[in-house]
Amino acid sequence: MTDVEWAGCVGDDCRAVVDQLLEVNALYRLRAAKGILGLRKKYGDTRLEAACTKAITVGDPSYRTIKPRCAPPGPGSVPS
């Protein structure tokens, strides 16, 4: 399976994020796309899809935006 197909297995918003990353300078953004898909192993499909949805909503679909939104909130943290 290609990265885009794997992203589609997670959900529509995850696929949209990977599509956006790979539409321009795909070679340079491939690592970010693979990093986002790698979050699936640690956090699961549901959290990753929710994080991708939030990243699209705020207009910054990048690994740097998605990773912290996948992690469960720590003690005393404010929900994003």
N, C-alpha and C positions, 0 to 999 in steps of 0.2 A: 504494500500500500504506500501511496505517496503521502507527504505531509498534509496536503489538502484533504485527502480522503480520511486520514486519522483525525484531523480537526473536525470533519463532518460527523464523525462518530461521537464526538463529545457534544456537539450542538451547533446550531446555526450561527450563534454569535462568535463562537470560537473559530468556526470556519471563516467568518467574515474578517476576523482579526488576522488570521494567517493569510487570507487572500490579499488584504491591504498591505501586509508586510512584504509579500512576494511580488506585488505588481510592479514595483519600481526597484531597481538594484537588487534583484532577487539573490544574487550570489552573496552580497554583503549582509543581507537580512536573514539569510537562511539559518544562521546560528540563533538569532532571536526567536524565530519561528520554532525551531527545535527545542529551545529552552522553554517556551510556553507549553509545548506539547509534553515536555518532560515533567511539568508540574502536575500532570494528570496522575502520574505514579504516586506522588507524595500526598496529594490533596483530593484526588478523585474527580470524576466528571462533573458532579453537581457544583462543587466549589469553583472549579475552573470555568465552567460556563457562566456562573454568576459573576465572577471576576471579569470575564471578557465582556459581559453585558454592561457592567459598570464602566469599564474602560472605553467602550464605544460611546456610552452616554456622556462621559466627560470630554470626549474627543481626543483621547491619547491612547490608542491601542498599541501599547508597547510592553515588552517584558518588564521593564522597570515599573510600570503602572499596575500590571496584572499580578505580579508575584506577591506584593504585600496584601492585596485584596483576597488572595487565596488562603492565607494563613488565618487560623482561628484567632479571635481577639485575645490579647493578653489581659492580665488583671489590671483593672483601672484604665483601660483604653477606651477611647471614644469611638463609637461605630462610625464607619466611613459612608 
